[in-house]
Amino acid sequence: MVSIVRDLEVEEDLPVIYARRLNSIILSDVHIGYEEEMASKGIFLPRIQKKRFLAIYRRALDVFKTNKIIINGDMKHRFNGLGRQEKEDLTEIFKDMKEMGASVKLVRGNHDNYISLVAEKFDNVELLDGVESEDLFIFHGHREIEPKENRIYIIGHEHPRISIRDKLGFAKKFPCFLVSPLAGNSYVIALPALGGYQSGNDISLVHSGYMSPLMKKHAILEKAKPFVIVENEGIMEFPELNLLKNIIL
């Protein structure tokens, strides 16, 4: 396992983080129902979101030897309702997690309107606005907070990825965990999106390019460090962004 900050670890090529103090895996931005939403706009995509989530969460539970999951927002996709297929897929997922003996804390994200209509039917799923333990605070990242000293914030919402330009000018894109210092010996960790169609937003040194108020207003981006996921290979620790400015897009 690779420690990225204190007792927070990553392993293999999994887009999840393990919090040892909570004995929990933390993941974000699954966006179940995305294919249905696109189909309503005339764009028909293979239905991969549910299958991908099931495969990743099961492997993560096995790798980290736990049955505790924190889903850090945007489990579903549709803003203004609960689609038929979205509801069916969420029901199947929560049923699978219950049968696997998983204990689930589901943190509300900005896409999670109406998810309670499904989640409340499962006694292993707890719907929350955030999870706090000692110096650790987990929330989706879309709402504004004032960061405190000596804290670690884990957010989703950003879908961070790194786009690297090679010598010929071609770009290669990789999802990543982005660990950024804050003032007062604090950190914010932006999780990669788990959803297969949520390809990501390019990390950069420009504050206005970020969506979370915590990143936009408080992150010390020059010292931010990406941990890059290379599929089937593992997770690579990259240098700070100020040292990558000539190769990232």
Accessible surface in RSA format (square Angstrom, percent):
REM  Atomic radii and reference values for relative SASA: ProtOr
REM  Chains: A
REM  Algorithm: Lee & Richards
REM  Probe-radius: 1.40
REM  Slices: 20
REM RES _ NUM      All-atoms   Total-Side   Main-Chain    Non-polar    All polar
REM                ABS   REL    ABS   REL    ABS   REL    ABS   REL    ABS   REL
RES MET A   1   107.65  55.8  46.01  30.4  61.65 146.8  44.70  38.0  62.95  83.4
RES VAL A   2    62.35  41.0  59.32  53.7   3.03   7.3  62.35  54.2   0.00   0.0
RES SER A   3    65.96  55.7  41.80  55.8  24.16  55.7  33.60  71.5  32.37  45.3
RES ILE A   4    18.95  10.8   0.00   0.0  18.95  45.7   0.83   0.6  18.12  49.2
RES VAL A   5    13.05   8.6   7.38   6.7   5.66  13.6  13.05  11.3   0.00   0.0
RES ARG A   6   102.80  43.2  67.76  34.5  35.04  83.4  59.19  80.9  43.61  26.4
RES ASP A   7    35.31  24.7  29.57  29.4   5.74  13.6  28.35  66.7   6.96   6.9
RES LEU A   8     0.00   0.0   0.00   0.0   0.00   0.0   0.00   0.0   0.00   0.0
RES GLU A   9    22.60  13.0  22.60  17.1   0.00   0.0   0.35   0.7  22.25  18.2
RES VAL A  10     0.12   0.1   0.12   0.1   0.00   0.0   0.12   0.1   0.00   0.0
RES GLU A  11    45.87  26.3  44.06  33.3   1.81   4.3   6.41  12.4  39.46  32.2
RES GLU A  12    80.30  46.1  65.52  49.6  14.77  35.2  35.94  69.5  44.36  36.2
RES ASP A  13    21.23  14.9  14.61  14.5   6.62  15.7   3.34   7.9  17.89  17.8
RES LEU A  14     0.00   0.0   0.00   0.0   0.00   0.0   0.00   0.0   0.00   0.0
RES PRO A  15     9.48   6.9   9.39   8.6   0.10   0.4   9.39   7.8   0.10   0.6
RES VAL A  16     0.02   0.0   0.00   0.0   0.02   0.1   0.02   0.0   0.00   0.0
RES ILE A  17     0.00   0.0   0.00   0.0   0.00   0.0   0.00   0.0   0.00   0.0
RES TYR A  18    12.83   6.0  12.83   7.3   0.00   0.0   1.37   1.0  11.46  14.1
RES ALA A  19     0.00   0.0   0.00   0.0   0.00   0.0   0.00   0.0   0.00   0.0
RES ARG A  20   122.15  51.3 111.27  56.7  10.87  25.9  49.01  67.0  73.14  44.3
RES ARG A  21    70.28  29.5  28.30  14.4  41.98 100.0  29.18  39.9  41.10  24.9
RES LEU A  22    37.33  20.8  29.32  21.0   8.01  20.1  34.14  24.0   3.19   8.6
RES ASN A  23    55.73  38.4  55.73  53.9   0.00   0.0  19.92  47.9  35.81  34.6
RES SER A  24     5.81   4.9   5.81   7.8   0.00   0.0   0.00   0.0   5.81   8.1
RES ILE A  25     0.00   0.0   0.00   0.0   0.00   0.0   0.00   0.0   0.00   0.0
RES ILE A  26     0.00   0.0   0.00   0.0   0.00   0.0   0.00   0.0   0.00   0.0
RES LEU A  27     0.02   0.0   0.00   0.0   0.02   0.0   0.02   0.0   0.00   0.0
RES SER A  28     0.00   0.0   0.00   0.0   0.00   0.0   0.00   0.0   0.00   0.0
RES ASP A  29     0.00   0.0   0.00   0.0   0.00   0.0   0.00   0.0   0.00   0.0
RES VAL A  30     0.19   0.1   0.17   0.2   0.02   0.1   0.17   0.1   0.02   0.1
RES HIS A  31     4.84   2.6   4.84   3.4   0.00   0.0   4.84   5.0   0.00   0.0
RES ILE A  32     0.13   0.1   0.13   0.1   0.00   0.0   0.13   0.1   0.00   0.0
RES GLY A  33     4.08   5.0   0.00   N/A   4.08   5.0   1.91   5.2   2.17   4.9
RES TYR A  34    41.10  19.2  41.10  23.4   0.00   0.0   9.99   7.5  31.11  38.4
RES GLU A  35    12.69   7.3  10.98   8.3   1.71   4.1   5.47  10.6   7.21   5.9
RES GLU A  36    40.19  23.1  31.55  23.9   8.64  20.6  24.73  47.8  15.47  12.6
RES GLU A  37    34.39  19.7  34.39  26.0   0.00   0.0   1.49   2.9  32.90  26.9
RES MET A  38    23.74  12.3  23.74  15.7   0.00   0.0  13.36  11.4  10.38  13.8
RES ALA A  39    35.40  32.5  26.30  40.6   9.10  20.7  26.61  37.5   8.79  23.3
RES SER A  40    82.32  69.6  36.86  49.2  45.45 104.7  42.63  90.8  39.68  55.6
RES LYS A  41   131.81  64.3  97.99  60.1  33.82  80.5  68.41  61.6  63.40  67.5
RES GLY A  42    51.56  63.6   0.00   N/A  51.56  63.6  25.86  71.0  25.70  57.6
RES ILE A  43    89.81  51.1  86.87  64.7   2.94   7.1  89.81  64.7   0.00   0.0
RES PHE A  44   161.43  80.8 131.61  81.5  29.82  77.6 132.96  80.6  28.47  81.5
RES LEU A  45    52.94  29.5  37.31  26.7  15.62  39.3  39.03  27.4  13.91  37.4
RES PRO A  46    93.08  67.8  80.49  73.4  12.59  45.8  92.23  76.1   0.85   5.3
RES ARG A  47   130.86  54.9 102.33  52.2  28.53  67.9  54.85  75.0  76.01  46.1
RES ILE A  48    63.43  36.1  63.20  47.1   0.22   0.5  63.21  45.5   0.21   0.6
RES GLN A  49     2.54   1.4   1.38   1.0   1.16   2.8   1.61   3.4   0.94   0.7
RES LYS A  50    46.09  22.5  44.09  27.0   2.00   4.8  24.06  21.7  22.03  23.5
RES LYS A  51   158.38  77.3 154.56  94.8   3.82   9.1  98.86  89.0  59.52  63.4
RES ARG A  52    87.82  36.9  80.41  41.0   7.41  17.6  22.97  31.4  64.85  39.3
RES PHE A  53     0.00   0.0   0.00   0.0   0.00   0.0   0.00   0.0   0.00   0.0
RES LEU A  54    26.80  14.9  26.80  19.2   0.00   0.0  26.80  18.8   0.00   0.0
RES ALA A  55    59.04  54.3  47.60  73.5  11.44  26.0  54.02  76.1   5.02  13.3
RES ILE A  56    14.65   8.3  14.35  10.7   0.30   0.7  14.65  10.6   0.00   0.0
RES TYR A  57     0.00   0.0   0.00   0.0   0.00   0.0   0.00   0.0   0.00   0.0
RES ARG A  58    97.75  41.0  92.92  47.4   4.83  11.5  29.61  40.5  68.14  41.3
RES ARG A  59    94.18  39.5  87.53  44.6   6.65  15.8  53.14  72.6  41.04  24.9
RES ALA A  60     0.00   0.0   0.00   0.0   0.00   0.0   0.00   0.0   0.00   0.0
RES LEU A  61    14.17   7.9  11.19   8.0   2.98   7.5  11.43   8.0   2.74   7.4
RES ASP A  62    90.45  63.4  83.05  82.7   7.40  17.5  25.53  60.1  64.92  64.7
RES VAL A  63    29.75  19.6  14.50  13.1  15.25  36.7  20.15  17.5   9.60  26.0
RES PHE A  64     6.35   3.2   0.00   0.0   6.35  16.5   0.09   0.1   6.26  17.9
RES LYS A  65   154.76  75.5 128.11  78.6  26.64  63.4 102.71  92.4  52.05  55.4
RES THR A  66    16.75  11.9   0.00   0.0  16.75  39.9   8.05  10.8   8.70  13.1
RES ASN A  67    70.52  48.6  69.15  66.8   1.37   3.3  21.33  51.3  49.19  47.5
RES LYS A  68    90.56  44.2  90.56  55.6   0.00   0.0  42.19  38.0  48.37  51.5
RES ILE A  69     1.28   0.7   0.00   0.0   1.28   3.1   0.00   0.0   1.28   3.5
RES ILE A  70     2.73   1.6   2.73   2.0   0.00   0.0   2.73   2.0   0.00   0.0
RES ILE A  71     0.00   0.0   0.00   0.0   0.00   0.0   0.00   0.0   0.00   0.0
RES ASN A  72     0.00   0.0   0.00   0.0   0.00   0.0   0.00   0.0   0.00   0.0
RES GLY A  73     0.00   0.0   0.00   N/A   0.00   0.0   0.00   0.0   0.00   0.0
RES ASP A  74     2.59   1.8   2.59   2.6   0.00   0.0   0.00   0.0   2.59   2.6
RES MET A  75     0.00   0.0   0.00   0.0   0.00   0.0   0.00   0.0   0.00   0.0
RES LYS A  76     0.00   0.0   0.00   0.0   0.00   0.0   0.00   0.0   0.00   0.0
RES HIS A  77    26.02  14.2  25.96  18.0   0.06   0.1  14.39  14.8  11.63  13.5
RES ARG A  78    55.24  23.2  54.16  27.6   1.09   2.6   8.20  11.2  47.05  28.5
RES PHE A  79   107.30  53.7 102.77  63.7   4.54  11.8 102.77  62.3   4.54  13.0
RES ASN A  80   127.89  88.2 100.15  96.8  27.73  66.8  38.34  92.3  89.55  86.6
RES GLY A  81    14.83  18.3   0.00   N/A  14.83  18.3  14.83  40.7   0.00   0.0
RES LEU A  82    38.89  21.7   9.50   6.8  29.39  73.9   9.61   6.8  29.27  78.8
RES GLY A  83     3.34   4.1   0.00   N/A   3.34   4.1   3.34   9.2   0.00   0.0
RES ARG A  84   162.68  68.3 149.03  76.0  13.65  32.5  78.39 107.1  84.29  51.1
RES GLN A  85    28.26  15.8  28.26  20.7   0.00   0.0  10.44  22.2  17.82  13.5
RES GLU A  86     1.31   0.8   1.29   1.0   0.02   0.1   0.89   1.7   0.42   0.3
RES LYS A  87    88.15  43.0  88.15  54.1   0.00   0.0  37.18  33.5  50.98  54.3
RES GLU A  88    74.82  43.0  70.55  53.4   4.27  10.2  32.87  63.6  41.95  34.3
RES ASP A  89     6.68   4.7   6.68   6.6   0.00   0.0   0.00   0.0   6.68   6.7
RES LEU A  90     0.00   0.0   0.00   0.0   0.00   0.0   0.00   0.0   0.00   0.0
RES THR A  91    50.92  36.2  50.92  51.6   0.00   0.0  44.25  59.4   6.67  10.1
RES GLU A  92    83.57  48.0  78.04  59.0   5.53  13.2  34.94  67.6  48.64  39.7
RES ILE A  93     0.00   0.0   0.00   0.0   0.00   0.0   0.00   0.0   0.00   0.0
RES PHE A  94     0.00   0.0   0.00   0.0   0.00   0.0   0.00   0.0   0.00   0.0
RES LYS A  95   115.05  56.1 114.96  70.5   0.09   0.2  57.28  51.6  57.77  61.5
RES ASP A  96    24.91  17.4  23.27  23.2   1.64   3.9   7.06  16.6  17.84  17.8
RES MET A  97     0.00   0.0   0.00   0.0   0.00   0.0   0.00   0.0   0.00   0.0
RES LYS A  98    95.58  46.6  83.93  51.5  11.64  27.7  63.85  57.5  31.72  33.8
RES GLU A  99   127.35  73.1  88.58  67.0  38.77  92.3  47.79  92.4  79.56  65.0
RES MET A 100    94.64  49.0  67.10  44.4  27.54  65.6  40.18  34.2  54.45  72.1
RES GLY A 101    43.52  53.7   0.00   N/A  43.52  53.7  35.22  96.6   8.30  18.6
RES ALA A 102     2.44   2.2   0.00   0.0   2.44   5.6   0.42   0.6   2.02   5.4
RES SER A 103    54.53  46.1  51.87  69.2   2.67   6.1  21.40  45.6  33.13  46.4
RES VAL A 104     1.81   1.2   0.00   0.0   1.81   4.4   0.00   0.0   1.81   4.9
RES LYS A 105    76.55  37.3  76.55  47.0   0.00   0.0  44.99  40.5  31.56  33.6
RES LEU A 106     0.00   0.0   0.00   0.0   0.00   0.0   0.00   0.0   0.00   0.0
RES VAL A 107     0.00   0.0   0.00   0.0   0.00   0.0   0.00   0.0   0.00   0.0
RES ARG A 108    97.46  40.9  94.22  48.0   3.24   7.7  34.89  47.7  62.57  37.9
RES GLY A 109     7.94   9.8   0.00   N/A   7.94   9.8   0.00   0.0   7.94  17.8
RES ASN A 110    44.00  30.3  32.27  31.2  11.73  28.2  21.87  52.6  22.13  21.4
RES HIS A 111    20.01  10.9  20.01  13.9   0.00   0.0   5.67   5.8  14.34  16.7
RES ASP A 112     7.16   5.0   0.37   0.4   6.79  16.1   1.65   3.9   5.51   5.5
RES ASN A 113    67.59  46.6  60.96  58.9   6.63  16.0  15.24  36.7  52.34  50.6
RES TYR A 114   113.63  53.0  99.80  56.8  13.82  36.0  59.62  44.8  54.01  66.6
RES ILE A 115     1.13   0.6   1.05   0.8   0.08   0.2   1.05   0.8   0.08   0.2
RES SER A 116    44.70  37.8  43.79  58.4   0.92   2.1  20.45  43.6  24.25  34.0
RES LEU A 117    87.18  48.5  84.92  60.8   2.25   5.7  85.03  59.7   2.14   5.8
RES VAL A 118     0.86   0.6   0.79   0.7   0.06   0.1   0.86   0.7   0.00   0.0
RES ALA A 119     2.43   2.2   1.96   3.0   0.47   1.1   2.26   3.2   0.16   0.4
RES GLU A 120   128.70  73.9  88.41  66.9  40.29  95.9  42.36  81.9  86.34  70.5
RES LYS A 121   134.90  65.8  98.63  60.5  36.27  86.4  75.08  67.6  59.81  63.7
RES PHE A 122    25.10  12.6  21.34  13.2   3.76   9.8  22.17  13.4   2.93   8.4
RES ASP A 123   129.75  90.9  85.52  85.1  44.23 104.6  52.06 122.5  77.69  77.5
RES ASN A 124    27.88  19.2  14.24  13.8  13.64  32.8  25.25  60.8   2.63   2.5
RES VAL A 125    17.33  11.4   0.05   0.0  17.28  41.6   0.78   0.7  16.54  44.9
RES GLU A 126    83.16  47.7  79.12  59.9   4.04   9.6  36.41  70.4  46.75  38.2
RES LEU A 127    39.69  22.1  18.69  13.4  21.01  52.8  18.69  13.1  21.01  56.5
RES LEU A 128    42.51  23.7  40.19  28.8   2.32   5.8  42.51  29.9   0.00   0.0
RES ASP A 129    86.86  60.8  79.00  78.6   7.86  18.6  24.52  57.7  62.34  62.2
RES GLY A 130    21.25  26.2   0.00   N/A  21.25  26.2   3.80  10.4  17.45  39.1
RES VAL A 131    14.95   9.8  10.93   9.9   4.02   9.7  14.74  12.8   0.21   0.6
RES GLU A 132   105.07  60.3  73.73  55.8  31.33  74.6  25.53  49.4  79.54  64.9
RES SER A 133    25.94  21.9  18.21  24.3   7.73  17.8  12.57  26.8  13.38  18.7
RES GLU A 134   146.65  84.2 108.18  81.8  38.46  91.6  57.69 111.6  88.96  72.6
RES ASP A 135    36.19  25.4  32.61  32.5   3.58   8.5  22.74  53.5  13.45  13.4
RES LEU A 136     0.46   0.3   0.43   0.3   0.03   0.1   0.43   0.3   0.03   0.1
RES PHE A 137    31.08  15.6  31.08  19.3   0.00   0.0  31.08  18.8   0.00   0.0
RES ILE A 138     0.54   0.3   0.54   0.4   0.00   0.0   0.54   0.4   0.00   0.0
RES PHE A 139     0.18   0.1   0.18   0.1   0.00   0.0   0.18   0.1   0.00   0.0
RES HIS A 140     1.08   0.6   0.00   0.0   1.08   2.8   0.00   0.0   1.08   1.3
RES GLY A 141     0.04   0.0   0.00   N/A   0.04   0.0   0.00   0.0   0.04   0.1
RES HIS A 142    61.07  33.4  41.89  29.1  19.18  49.1  24.58  25.3  36.49  42.5
RES ARG A 143    94.59  39.7  88.39  45.1   6.20  14.8  51.72  70.7  42.87  26.0
RES GLU A 144   108.24  62.1  81.08  61.3  27.16  64.7  32.97  63.8  75.27  61.5
RES ILE A 145    31.08  17.7  20.84  15.5  10.24  24.7  29.47  21.2   1.61   4.4
RES GLU A 146   134.90  77.4 119.17  90.2  15.73  37.5  60.37 116.8  74.52  60.8
RES PRO A 147    30.00  21.9  11.85  10.8  18.15  66.0  11.92   9.8  18.08 112.4
RES LYS A 148   130.38  63.6 122.45  75.1   7.93  18.9  81.13  73.0  49.25  52.5
RES GLU A 149   126.47  72.6 112.63  85.2  13.83  32.9  34.03  65.8  92.44  75.5
RES ASN A 150    78.46  54.1  74.99  72.5   3.47   8.4  25.14  60.5  53.32  51.5
RES ARG A 151    33.42  14.0  33.42  17.0   0.00   0.0   7.37  10.1  26.05  15.8
RES ILE A 152     0.00   0.0   0.00   0.0   0.00   0.0   0.00   0.0   0.00   0.0
RES TYR A 153     3.36   1.6   3.36   1.9   0.00   0.0   1.60   1.2   1.76   2.2
RES ILE A 154     0.00   0.0   0.00   0.0   0.00   0.0   0.00   0.0   0.00   0.0
RES ILE A 155     0.00   0.0   0.00   0.0   0.00   0.0   0.00   0.0   0.00   0.0
RES GLY A 156     0.00   0.0   0.00   N/A   0.00   0.0   0.00   0.0   0.00   0.0
RES HIS A 157    24.37  13.3  23.41  16.3   0.96   2.5  11.81  12.2  12.56  14.6
RES GLU A 158     4.91   2.8   4.66   3.5   0.25   0.6   2.25   4.4   2.66   2.2
RES HIS A 159    26.48  14.5  25.83  18.0   0.65   1.7  15.58  16.1  10.90  12.7
RES PRO A 160     4.08   3.0   1.51   1.4   2.57   9.3   2.67   2.2   1.41   8.8
RES ARG A 161    39.24  16.5  39.24  20.0   0.00   0.0   1.64   2.2  37.60  22.8
RES ILE A 162     0.28   0.2   0.15   0.1   0.14   0.3   0.28   0.2   0.00   0.0
RES SER A 163     2.35   2.0   0.25   0.3   2.09   4.8   0.25   0.5   2.09   2.9
RES ILE A 164    33.81  19.2  32.92  24.5   0.89   2.1  32.92  23.7   0.89   2.4
RES ARG A 165   100.24  42.1  89.74  45.7  10.50  25.0  26.37  36.0  73.87  44.8
RES ASP A 166    56.98  39.9  41.32  41.1  15.66  37.0  36.50  85.9  20.49  20.4
RES LYS A 167   215.01 104.9 173.98 106.7  41.03  97.7 125.51 113.0  89.50  95.3
RES LEU A 168   148.47  82.7 118.70  84.9  29.77  74.8 124.00  87.1  24.47  65.8
RES GLY A 169    47.35  58.4   0.00   N/A  47.35  58.4  22.19  60.9  25.16  56.3
RES PHE A 170   135.81  67.9 133.28  82.5   2.53   6.6 135.81  82.3   0.00   0.0
RES ALA A 171    44.92  41.3  15.77  24.3  29.15  66.3  15.77  22.2  29.15  77.2
RES LYS A 172   124.31  60.6 120.14  73.7   4.18   9.9  66.32  59.7  57.99  61.8
RES LYS A 173   104.99  51.2  77.26  47.4  27.73  66.0  63.62  57.3  41.37  44.1
RES PHE A 174    51.60  25.8  51.14  31.7   0.46   1.2  51.44  31.2   0.17   0.5
RES PRO A 175    56.82  41.4  56.78  51.8   0.03   0.1  56.78  46.9   0.03   0.2
RES CYS A 176     0.00   0.0   0.00   0.0   0.00   0.0   0.00   0.0   0.00   0.0
RES PHE A 177     0.00   0.0   0.00   0.0   0.00   0.0   0.00   0.0   0.00   0.0
RES LEU A 178     0.65   0.4   0.65   0.5   0.00   0.0   0.65   0.5   0.00   0.0
RES VAL A 179     9.57   6.3   8.46   7.7   1.11   2.7   8.46   7.3   1.11   3.0
RES SER A 180     0.00   0.0   0.00   0.0   0.00   0.0   0.00   0.0   0.00   0.0
RES PRO A 181    28.59  20.8  28.59  26.1   0.00   0.0  28.59  23.6   0.00   0.0
RES LEU A 182     6.47   3.6   0.81   0.6   5.66  14.2   0.81   0.6   5.66  15.2
RES ALA A 183    82.55  75.9  67.56 104.3  14.98  34.1  74.03 104.3   8.52  22.6
RES GLY A 184    33.79  41.7   0.00   N/A  33.79  41.7  21.00  57.6  12.79  28.6
RES ASN A 185    93.01  64.1  74.89  72.4  18.12  43.6  31.49  75.8  61.52  59.5
RES SER A 186     0.93   0.8   0.03   0.0   0.90   2.1   0.03   0.1   0.90   1.3
RES TYR A 187    63.99  29.9  63.99  36.4   0.00   0.0  19.89  14.9  44.10  54.4
RES VAL A 188     0.00   0.0   0.00   0.0   0.00   0.0   0.00   0.0   0.00   0.0
RES ILE A 189     0.00   0.0   0.00   0.0   0.00   0.0   0.00   0.0   0.00   0.0
RES ALA A 190     0.33   0.3   0.33   0.5   0.00   0.0   0.33   0.5   0.00   0.0
RES LEU A 191     0.02   0.0   0.02   0.0   0.00   0.0   0.02   0.0   0.00   0.0
RES PRO A 192     0.22   0.2   0.19   0.2   0.03   0.1   0.19   0.2   0.03   0.2
RES ALA A 193    10.41   9.6   1.31   2.0   9.10  20.7   1.31   1.8   9.10  24.1
RES LEU A 194     0.44   0.2   0.44   0.3   0.00   0.0   0.44   0.3   0.00   0.0
RES GLY A 195     4.77   5.9   0.00   N/A   4.77   5.9   0.86   2.4   3.91   8.8
RES GLY A 196    33.88  41.8   0.00   N/A  33.88  41.8   8.71  23.9  25.17  56.4
RES TYR A 197    57.69  26.9  38.39  21.8  19.30  50.2  39.02  29.3  18.67  23.0
RES GLN A 198    20.18  11.3   9.06   6.6  11.13  26.5   9.27  19.7  10.92   8.3
RES SER A 199    77.96  65.9  56.85  75.9  21.11  48.6  42.08  89.6  35.88  50.3
RES GLY A 200    16.53  20.4   0.00   N/A  16.53  20.4   2.46   6.8  14.07  31.5
RES ASN A 201    56.81  39.2  51.56  49.8   5.25  12.6  18.68  45.0  38.13  36.9
RES ASP A 202    54.16  37.9  34.97  34.8  19.19  45.4  14.84  34.9  39.31  39.2
RES ILE A 203     3.07   1.7   1.08   0.8   1.99   4.8   1.30   0.9   1.77   4.8
RES SER A 204    25.36  21.4  25.33  33.8   0.03   0.1  19.90  42.4   5.46   7.7
RES LEU A 205    50.29  28.0  35.54  25.4  14.75  37.1  35.54  25.0  14.75  39.7
RES VAL A 206    90.01  59.2  86.55  78.4   3.46   8.3  90.01  78.2   0.00   0.0
RES HIS A 207    64.67  35.3  61.49  42.7   3.19   8.2  41.80  43.1  22.88  26.6
RES SER A 208    85.78  72.5  64.63  86.2  21.15  48.7  47.01 100.1  38.77  54.3
RES GLY A 209    49.36  60.9   0.00   N/A  49.36  60.9  30.76  84.4  18.60  41.7
RES TYR A 210    10.67   5.0   8.42   4.8   2.25   5.8   8.45   6.4   2.22   2.7
RES MET A 211    83.42  43.2  66.31  43.9  17.11  40.7  36.86  31.3  46.55  61.7
RES SER A 212     0.05   0.0   0.05   0.1   0.00   0.0   0.00   0.0   0.05   0.1
RES PRO A 213    23.37  17.0  22.64  20.6   0.73   2.7  23.33  19.3   0.05   0.3
RES LEU A 214     1.48   0.8   0.40   0.3   1.08   2.7   1.10   0.8   0.38   1.0
RES MET A 215     0.12   0.1   0.12   0.1   0.00   0.0   0.12   0.1   0.00   0.0
RES LYS A 216    76.44  37.3  69.02  42.3   7.42  17.7  50.98  45.9  25.46  27.1
RES LYS A 217   119.70  58.4  85.94  52.7  33.76  80.4  63.87  57.5  55.83  59.5
RES HIS A 218    52.93  28.9  40.05  27.8  12.88  32.9  27.60  28.4  25.32  29.5
RES ALA A 219     4.59   4.2   0.00   0.0   4.59  10.4   0.00   0.0   4.59  12.1
RES ILE A 220    69.72  39.7  66.65  49.7   3.07   7.4  69.72  50.2   0.00   0.0
RES LEU A 221     0.02   0.0   0.02   0.0   0.00   0.0   0.02   0.0   0.00   0.0
RES GLU A 222    81.11  46.6  81.11  61.4   0.00   0.0  37.42  72.4  43.69  35.7
RES LYS A 223   106.19  51.8 100.31  61.5   5.88  14.0  57.34  51.6  48.85  52.0
RES ALA A 224     0.00   0.0   0.00   0.0   0.00   0.0   0.00   0.0   0.00   0.0
RES LYS A 225    60.64  29.6  60.64  37.2   0.00   0.0  18.50  16.6  42.14  44.9
RES PRO A 226     0.00   0.0   0.00   0.0   0.00   0.0   0.00   0.0   0.00   0.0
RES PHE A 227     7.10   3.6   7.10   4.4   0.00   0.0   7.10   4.3   0.00   0.0
RES VAL A 228     1.18   0.8   1.18   1.1   0.00   0.0   1.18   1.0   0.00   0.0
RES ILE A 229    10.76   6.1   9.32   6.9   1.45   3.5   9.32   6.7   1.45   3.9
RES VAL A 230    33.23  21.9  33.16  30.0   0.07   0.2  33.23  28.9   0.00   0.0
RES GLU A 231   136.05  78.1 119.63  90.5  16.42  39.1  38.97  75.4  97.09  79.3
RES ASN A 232   131.81  90.9  96.63  93.4  35.18  84.7  34.12  82.1  97.69  94.4
RES GLU A 233   143.51  82.4 105.08  79.5  38.43  91.5  31.10  60.2 112.41  91.8
RES GLY A 234    12.36  15.2   0.00   N/A  12.36  15.2  12.24  33.6   0.11   0.3
RES ILE A 235    26.18  14.9   2.40   1.8  23.78  57.3   2.40   1.7  23.78  64.5
RES MET A 236   104.45  54.1 100.05  66.2   4.40  10.5  84.30  71.7  20.15  26.7
RES GLU A 237   100.65  57.8  69.61  52.7  31.04  73.9  20.79  40.2  79.86  65.2
RES PHE A 238    31.76  15.9  29.65  18.4   2.11   5.5  31.09  18.9   0.66   1.9
RES PRO A 239    65.76  47.9  56.37  51.4   9.39  34.1  65.22  53.8   0.54   3.4
RES GLU A 240    47.18  27.1  46.61  35.3   0.57   1.4   7.42  14.4  39.76  32.5
RES LEU A 241     0.00   0.0   0.00   0.0   0.00   0.0   0.00   0.0   0.00   0.0
RES ASN A 242    46.35  32.0  41.20  39.8   5.14  12.4   9.19  22.1  37.15  35.9
RES LEU A 243   128.55  71.6  97.28  69.6  31.27  78.6 100.98  70.9  27.57  74.2
RES LEU A 244     9.57   5.3   9.21   6.6   0.37   0.9   9.57   6.7   0.00   0.0
RES LYS A 245   126.17  61.6 107.60  66.0  18.57  44.2  53.56  48.2  72.62  77.3
RES ASN A 246   124.92  86.1 105.38 101.8  19.54  47.0  31.30  75.3  93.62  90.5
RES ILE A 247    72.54  41.3  71.63  53.4   0.91   2.2  72.54  52.2   0.01   0.0
RES ILE A 248    14.99   8.5   7.54   5.6   7.45  18.0   7.54   5.4   7.45  20.2
RES LEU A 249    78.44  43.7  41.28  29.5  37.17  93.4  70.57  49.6   7.87  21.2
END  Absolute sums over single chains surface
CHAIN  1 A    11330.1       9114.2       2215.9       6065.7       5264.4
END  Absolute sums over all chains
TOTAL         11330.1       9114.2       2215.9       6065.7       5264.4
